[in-house]
Amino acid sequence: MARVPNVFNRGFKTSCENVARQQRRQLNLLPSDPLNPWTLAQHLGIAVHSVEDVPGLAPDCMQTLLRDDPDSWSAVTVSSGGRSVIILNSSHSRPRLASDLVHEIAHILLGHSPARVDVTEDGCLMLSMYDRNQEDEANWLAGCLLLPRDAVVFIRRRRLELTAAAQKYGTSMEMLNYRIRVTGVDYQFKKALSTFSAGN
Amino acid sequence: MPNVNIQMLGRMLIEKRGERGIREVAAEIGVSPATLSRVERAYLPDLETFSKICQWLGINPSDVLGVGVKTPQIPKVAVHFKKEAALAPATAQALAQMVLAAHRAWLVTDGEGS
């Protein structure tokens, strides 16, 4: 999320804001309402589970994924026959889980191809990574879904305290500050204020 | 060169690199020094890194992947990592088990093999 991508195709950012509005509309939400990623997943027919939910997974695998090496992975999307299941790393905080989940949903909404996967002879999972452009696109759409421009404007207009705003929208402070910065809402408010002041 | 495993890949890298610095060799292969160091310690690289390393070592990737050996059916899978370009072997094995178990439990339909 910290990396700001250099270039998107023309119109991509606007289309992401439109997707955020469209998904809210389908869930009977206002454009500036918080969007619960778990509700969105359910609406899209995507099952979401935690590692503990995976039937038959050996306890030592859970130990590795949740306690011994929890920082090396965030979420896994398994797709087959047009259906997708997202498994989240439940050792992470709720805002991080929301961010990870909406990132995976963004990949699906954008129609990104799943990574190729192989299993080595000794049973290790070997994957190709998403290409950088697809990661950037998913990050951008994920930010729009959690905190669309309409929500950032709402937060600033209502002068919501940022910690309370992050809690209301179920995001981390890092994500909130990032969205405030990249939407340019503060700059536009200042500009509007100075124009108004100059006119009086 | 049949039956090369990931541990052997790391040892082969160390052997071929010899006295040369890790930065110099990483640049030659086209990966980051941190990633090369991890693979030398038997961490599992992503496929792009893996194919670059195999090319540099002059070995066939299928010798490591065990193509031709009976492996479980692998679903189409998309994985999102935080930042790691290489995984510890235990983590890579646990992820493989989780993906296969999830696929069996939730995505295999009647008439489809497991």
Interface residues (C-beta under 8 A of the other chain):
Chain A: A47 H49 V51 V54 P55 G56 L57 A58 D60 C61 M62 T64 L65 D68 D69 D71 S72 W73 S74 A75 V76 T77 V78 S79 S80 G81 R83 V85 I87 D100 H103 E104 H107 H112 P114 A115 R116 V117 D118 V119 T120 E121 D122 G123 C124 L125 M126 L127 S128 M129 Y130
Chain B: N3 N5 I6 L44 P45 D46 L47 E48 F50 V64 L65 G66 V69 T71 P72 I74 P75 K76 V77 A78 V79 H80 F81 K82 E84 A85 L87 A88 P89 A90 T91 A92 Q93 A94 L95 A96 Q97 M98 V99 A101 A102 H103 R104 A105 W106 L107 V108 T109 E112
